Amino acid sequence: MASTIHEVKTYLEQMAEELNDLASFDQMEMYRLLSDTGKNLPGLLEGEQTEENFVQGCVSNVYIAANSQNGRVLYRGSSEAMVIKGYVAILVHALSGLTPTDIIDATPELITHFAEHTNIRANLTPSRANAFGNIYELMVHHARRLS
């Protein structure tokens, strides 16, 4: 969990480098890393699989829930698809602990850079690549709601 934009940037750069290294060697290894990363995802609390938390536009069922604690946003999520669950875990880890203002104002560029640097569109099916953006959009929506 990050608490500063610098920590988010460092984490996303490290994850992008690791994913790219694996993808250049063996794409299945990249998928394995994403699946393993998803195993550490903070799960949803009872009753959080709601329409408000449902990520639209994903082939699999993906949910993102958020609450505020001491002025910082804490995210939880779930996905039926292991690769998407890995991307959810990366986003949850990167954005949890930030203020709503930081999420809304400072993270769009970082997330865009991560998506471009990891070449999500080329490494994932189109529906999975779109899911990443939709997940992030819902996280920003939750941050706005909590601000």
C-alpha positions in Angstrom: 0.0 0.0 0.0 1.4 3.3 -1.1 0.9 6.6 0.8 2.7 9.0 -1.5 2.6 9.6 -5.3 6.4 8.9 -5.4 5.8 5.4 -3.8 3.0 4.7 -6.4 5.4 5.7 -9.2 8.2 3.5 -7.9 5.9 0.5 -7.4 4.3 0.8 -10.9 7.7 1.2 -12.5 9.0 -1.9 -10.7 5.9 -3.9 -11.6 6.1 -2.7 -15.3 9.8 -3.7 -15.5 9.1 -7.2 -14.0 6.1 -7.8 -16.3 8.1 -6.6 -19.3 11.1 -8.8 -18.5 8.9 -11.8 -18.2 6.8 -11.0 -21.3 10.0 -10.7 -23.4 11.2 -14.0 -22.2 7.9 -16.0 -22.0 4.4 -14.5 -22.0 3.1 -17.4 -19.9 5.5 -16.4 -17.1 4.0 -12.9 -17.2 0.6 -14.4 -16.8 1.9 -16.5 -13.9 3.2 -13.4 -12.2 -0.1 -11.7 -12.6 -2.0 -14.8 -11.2 0.4 -14.9 -8.2 0.0 -11.2 -7.6 -3.8 -11.6 -7.6 -3.5 -14.1 -4.8 -2.6 -11.2 -2.4 -5.6 -9.1 -3.3 -7.6 -7.9 -0.3 -11.0 -9.5 -0.8 -14.3 -7.9 -0.6 -16.3 -7.7 2.6 -19.7 -9.3 2.9 -22.2 -7.4 0.8 -19.8 -5.5 -1.3 -20.6 -7.4 -4.6 -23.0 -4.7 -5.5 -24.0 -2.9 -8.7 -22.1 0.2 -7.4 -18.9 -1.8 -7.1 -19.3 -3.8 -10.4 -16.8 -2.9 -13.1 -18.7 -2.4 -16.3 -17.3 -3.6 -19.6 -15.4 -6.7 -18.3 -15.9 -10.2 -19.6 -15.5 -11.6 -16.2 -17.2 -10.3 -13.0 -14.9 -7.7 -11.4 -15.8 -5.7 -8.3 -13.9 -2.8 -6.7 -15.0 -1.5 -3.2 -13.5 1.4 -1.3 -13.8 3.1 2.0 -12.0 6.1 3.6 -9.9 5.8 6.7 -8.1 8.8 8.2 -8.6 10.7 4.9 -7.1 7.9 2.8 -8.8 5.6 0.4 -8.6 1.8 1.0 -9.6 -0.4 -1.9 -10.6 -4.1 -2.1 -11.5 -6.1 -5.1 -12.3 -9.4 -6.7 -12.3 -11.0 -10.2 -13.1 -14.4 -11.5 -10.3 -14.2 -14.0 -6.8 -14.7 -12.5 -4.9 -12.4 -14.9 -7.4 -9.6 -14.3 -7.3 -10.3 -10.6 -3.5 -9.7 -10.8 -4.1 -6.3 -12.5 -6.7 -5.5 -9.8 -4.2 -6.4 -7.1 -1.6 -4.1 -8.8 -4.1 -1.2 -8.9 -5.3 -1.8 -5.4 -1.8 -1.9 -4.0 -0.8 1.2 -5.9 -3.8 3.4 -5.0 -4.7 2.2 -1.5 -3.5 4.6 1.1 -3.6 7.7 -1.1 -5.9 10.7 -0.5 -8.9 11.0 -2.9 -7.3 14.2 -4.3 -4.0 12.3 -5.1 -6.0 9.5 -6.8 -8.1 12.0 -8.9 -5.4 14.5 -9.8 -2.0 12.7 -9.7 -2.5 9.1 -10.7 -4.0 9.3 -14.2 -0.6 10.0 -15.8 1.1 7.2 -13.8 -1.6 4.7 -14.7 -1.5 5.7 -18.4 2.3 5.3 -18.3 2.1 1.9 -16.7 -0.4 0.7 -19.3 1.7 2.0 -22.2 5.0 0.8 -20.7 3.7 -2.7 -20.2 2.0 -2.6 -23.6 -1.3 -4.0 -22.1 -3.1 -3.7 -25.4 -0.5 -6.0 -27.1 -0.1 -8.4 -24.2 -3.8 -9.0 -23.4 -6.9 -9.7 -25.3 -8.9 -6.5 -26.2 -11.5 -7.2 -23.5 -8.9 -7.7 -20.8 -7.0 -4.6 -21.9 -10.2 -2.6 -21.7 -10.9 -4.1 -18.3 -7.8 -2.5 -16.9 -9.0 1.0 -17.8 -12.5 0.3 -16.6 -11.2 -0.9 -13.2 -9.1 2.2 -12.8 -12.1 4.5 -13.8 -14.2 2.9 -11.1 -11.4 3.4 -8.6 -11.3 7.1 -9.5 -15.2 7.2 -9.2 -14.9 5.8 -5.7 -12.3 8.4 -4.8 -14.5 11.2 -6.0 -17.4 9.8 -3.9 -15.1 9.6 -0.8 -13.7 13.1 -1.3 
